[in-house]
């Protein structure tokens, strides 16, 4: 009886140990896809994730679709069985959802989908290490559907670790030819050395910088250091070695947008601001142009032009692309690489399509609550659909991924 009890206890211990070590990478969730009609615009909306979990798109400055166009990469804070935020892929056609990462420390806040190959890059924090990981999506997805998933080491390549004295600040971005990652960093325990009134900022201003990581060798080199907090790092997706970044304050920066070459030369403000400008949410559109917003959510900001703007990084030519004449005005933006279309949201949970050649505006969808986060609209690679995240189904409790097909009449 004692022997049997010992054996039973040993078997139970082994089962518990196996369960603890079990991996959920490659786990397939059944489709949650369904359709609804926007009550305001009458436009069909495809909902890709159910409101039982909090599923968020990637930030709109970065690619959303895999390079083969089959999957949308997203992050979820509560879908994984291990209780940690993880990366997932959803097939836009079938609705199948596949878990891509598991375990502690997955840096879901700055997932980078490669444009030139089916790879995903992210940082993982484990035992004090901050490791840049390359994930081979082709191999993992193939094995997932074949039910032959291996250990995560079969799909992941560790590129390098950040030095102990640096942490991420402002995310990271892949160079146009995807040979380098450009990473925003700040020093661990850095003290405020910014020469200005730090009390007006929601985010503490500390010395930060940009580092380049060779994705083949893992070598880390310094691009530039700045006296303020680094934010919104975006490599030009069309021109090698050109990086857009911002002073991240959580509010109105004295000079928001900056641009620099990957060798550290040419660092300069992009759109030099005055005290009446509240600039935010810049994004590359094509090889020469950046879209950005000058906020108009306060009466004093409407005393001069506000809304969506285009600036040419070669000539500094500035073009106003319009503003709403009600409510808070435009807030986040994205654009098509042909320079024709922009998609913009506002505080009221509406998403507009803007024809940048004619100035025409079309309300695509509305009532998206803007809780627990904003819609952050992004165009599909073929420029025919807009991807958003929305809290409307759960009344602001959870976010769902949604696709809005641009109506045919808009293109006429």
N, C-alpha and C positions, 0 to 999 in steps of 0.2 A: 504493500500500500504506500509506504514511504517512497519506494523507488518510482512507482507510478506517478506520485505527486511531484517528485523531482523532475521526472521526464516531462510531465505536463507543464510544469513551471518553466522548464528550459525551452520547450516548444513555444509557449506563450511569449517568452522574452525574445525569441528569434523572430516571431511574427511581428511583434511591436517594433523591433529594430529594423526589420525589412520595410515596414510601413513608414517608419521615420525617414528611411533613406530613399523611399520611392520618389520618382520624379514625375512631374506632370507635363514636361515638355512634350509637344506633339499630341496632347489630349485634344480630341475633337468634341466640340459642343454642337448639338443639333441646331439647325437654322432657327433664328428668332425673327426672321424677315417678314414684314407685312407692309401693307399700303394704307395710306389715309389721304384724304383730300383736305388741303388747306382751307379753313372756313372763311378766310378773308379773301384770298386770291383765286381760289378754285383750282390751284395747281396741284397735281398729284405729288405726294411725298413718299419716298421709300424709306421705311424705318428698318435699320439693319440689326439693332440690338434691343433687347427687351429692357424695360425699366426696373427689373428686379436687381440689376447690377449697375454700378456707376462706371460707364464706359466713355472714354474721352478721346477725341481725335488728337493728333499731334499738332504742335503749334503751327499756324498758317504760313510762317516764313519757311517751312521745311516741306519736302515732298511727303505726300500721304499714301500714294500708291506704290506698289512694287514695280520694278523696272519692266516686268512683263505685262503690267496693267491688270493682273487678275485679282490681286488682293489689296485691301486697305489695311494698313498697319495702325493699330490703336493701342491705348493703354487702359487698364482697368484697375481701380483701387481695391475692389472687393470680389472679383470673379474667381480668383485663384483659390484653391483649397488650402494653401498654406497661409492665407491671410495677408500676403504681401502684394504690393502693386507689381503688376507684370505686363509684358508686351504680348499682344495677340494679333492675329490676322483674320480678316473676314473676307470671304469670297463674295464679291458684289453680285454675282449671278446666282449662285446656289444658296448663299447665306451661311454656309459652313464657317464655323469659328474655330481656330486652332491656337492653342497656347504655345508661345514661342520661348518663354523664359520661366524659371521658377527659382525658389529659394530667396534668401534675404539679399537686400542691397542692390536690386536692379534699378538703375537710374532711369526711370520711365519719364522723367521730366524733360529729357533731351535725347529722345530716340532719333536716330538718323537713318533714313531709308536711302540706300544708294540709288542713283539714277541710271548707272551704267551696268549694274549687275544686280542679281537678286540677293543682296546682302543687307544686313542690318547692323548698325554700330551703336554701342551704348557703353556707359560706365557701370561697373559693379563694385560696390564697397563690401569687402569681407576682411575681417580681422585687421582693420586699419589700412588695408590696401585699396587703392582707387584705380581699378584696372580697366583699360579700354579693351572692349571685346568686339570681335567681328563674328557675326553669326551667318552661316551659310543657309539661306532660306530654301534654296532648291533642294538640298539634301534632306533637311528636316521635314519639309512639307511632303516630299515623296515618301519618306519612311513613315510619316504619320498616317497617310492614307493606306499604305501597305501594311500597317500595324507591325512594323519592324523597327520601332524607335530604339535607338541606342542611348548610351550615356551621353550627357550634354557635351562632353569633351570631343565627341565625334563631329560636332557641328560648330563648336566655338573655337576661335583662335585668340589667345591672349596676346595683345599687341605690345602693351607697355603699362607701367604703373606711373601715376602722377607722383612727383616728389612728395615726401611727407609734409613739407611746409606749404603745399598748395592745395586748394580745393576749387571745384568748379564754380564759376560765376558768370551767368549769362549764357550757359549752354555751349554747344559746339556745333560745327558745321563742316561739311565735306567740300574740298576744293573742286573746281569744275572738272578736272581730270581724275578726281578721286584718288590721288596719290598722297594727299595730306588731309589731316583733320586740323581745324583751327579751333582752339579751345580757350574760352574765357576763364580766367583764374583769379583768385585773390589769395593773399598770404594767410595762413592759419594764424588766428589771434591778432591780425593786423589792427592797429589803432587808427582812429580817425586823424588823417593828416590833410584832409581837404581844406583848402583855403576858401571858406565861404560859410554861409549860415546853414549849418547842418540841421537846425531845428525844424526847418520847413519840409524836410524830406521824410517820407515814411520808411525808406530803406537807408540804413547807415552808409555813409560815404567813406570808403576805405581804399587804400591803394590796390589796384587790380592790374590785369594785363592780358595779353594774348600770347599763346604758345602754339607752335606748329608741331604736329606729331607726324612723322613719316610712317605711313600705314604699312609699309613693307618691313622696315627695320626697327620701328619703335623709337627712333631717336627723337628727342624733344629739344626744340630750340626756341629762343625768345624772339618774338616779333616786336612787341612794344609793351611798355608799362605806362599806366596812367594814374593820376592822383584820385580818381573817383571810382565808384563801383561799376564794373563792367556788366553790360547787359545785351541781350538780343544779338548774339554773334551770328552773322550771315555771310558766308562766302558767296561771291557772285557765281551763280550756277552756269554762266555762259563764258566767263573770262577767267583764266587761271590767275591765281595770286592776287585777288582783290577782295577785301573784306570790309563789310559794313558792320558797325557796332554802335552802341549807344551808351550814354550815361544813364544808368538805371537808378531812379529815385523813388519810384512808386507814385510819382505825381508829375509836377511840372519841372523839368530840368532847365537850367539856364542855357545850355546848349546840348540838345538831345542827340543829334545824329553826327556820326564821324565815319570817315573812310580811311583805310590805310592799305598799303601794299604788303604782301606776305614777307618781304624782306625788311619791313619796318620803315620804308621810305614813304614819302607822300602823305603822311598823317595830317588830316585837316578836317575842319568842320564841314558838314554837308548841309546846306541851307543855314546860313548864319542867322540866328534868331535875335529878336529884340524882346523887350520886357513884356510885350503884349501878345507874344506867340506862345501857345501851348502845343508843342509838337509831340506826336506819338505814333507808334505802330507803323514803322517803316518796313518796306518789303521790296526786294528786287522784282522787276517785271520782265525786263529783257537785258541785254548785255550793257546797255547804256543808261537805263532809266530805273528810278526808284519811285514807288508810290508811297505817300505818307499822309497823315492827317494833321491838320491844324484844328484843334478842338474848338467847338462852339457851344459847349454845354452851359456856359455862364453868360449872362447878359453883357458883361464887359468885353467878352471875347468876340461878340458879334459886331463890335464897332469897326472891325476891319474884316477882310475876306477870310473865311474859314472853310473847313470841309476837306475834300479829297484833292490832293495835289500830285503832280508828276514833276520830278526834277531830273535833268540830264546830268550825270556825274562827270561828263567830259566838258560841257559848256556852261553848267549851272543854269541853263534855261529852265524857267519855272512856268508851269501851266496849271491853272485852276480847272478841276474837273467836276466841280459842283458841290452843293451843300443842300441839305433839307431846310425848308423854311418853317419847320415846326420841331418841337421837342428838343432833344439833346444834340441832334446832328449826327453825322457819321462818326464811327469809332474805330473799327478794325477793317482792314482791306486786303484784297488779293487781286491779282491781275493775270491776263493771258499774255503769252510771250509775243503775240503779234501786235500788242499795244492797243487792241480794240476794246476789250472789255475789262471792267473792274467789278468786283463784288464787295459790298460794304454792308456792315451791320450798324445798329444804333443801340442806345440804352433801352429802347422800348421793345427790343426783341424782334425787330424787323430785319430782313435781309433784302438788299436791293441789288439789281444788276444795272450797271452804268455803261452806256456806250460812250467811250472816251473820245470818239471822233465827232459825235453829234451832240453830246451832252444829255441825250435822252436817258430817263431813269424808269426802271420797271420794278415794281414791288414783287418779289418772288414768293416770299413767305413771311408769316407774321406770328405773333403770340408765342414766342419762344422763351419767355420768362426771364432769361439771362441769369438763372440760378440753377445749380450751384456754380456755374461758370458761364462765360459768354459764348456766343455761337461760333466765332472764329472761322468764317467761311473760307473755303479753298476751292479752286477750280480743279476738275478732273484733267488728266493729261490731254484729252481731246477737246477740252474747253466747252463741252456740251452739258456738263453737270456741275453742281455745286454741292460740296460736302460740308455739313455743319454738325455741331453737337448741340443738343437741345434738352432742356428740362421741362418741356411743355407736357409730356405724357404723365410724368410723375409730379407735376405741379411744383417743380423746383427741388425735389428731393434727390433725384438721380439724373445723370445725363445719358442720352441715347445718341447713336450715330444716325444721321439722316442724309439722304440724297435727294436733291431737287433737280429734275430734268428741266433744262431751260426751254420754255415753250417755243414752238416753231415760229410763232408770229413775231417773236423778238428779233429773229435773225433777218426778217424781211425788210 
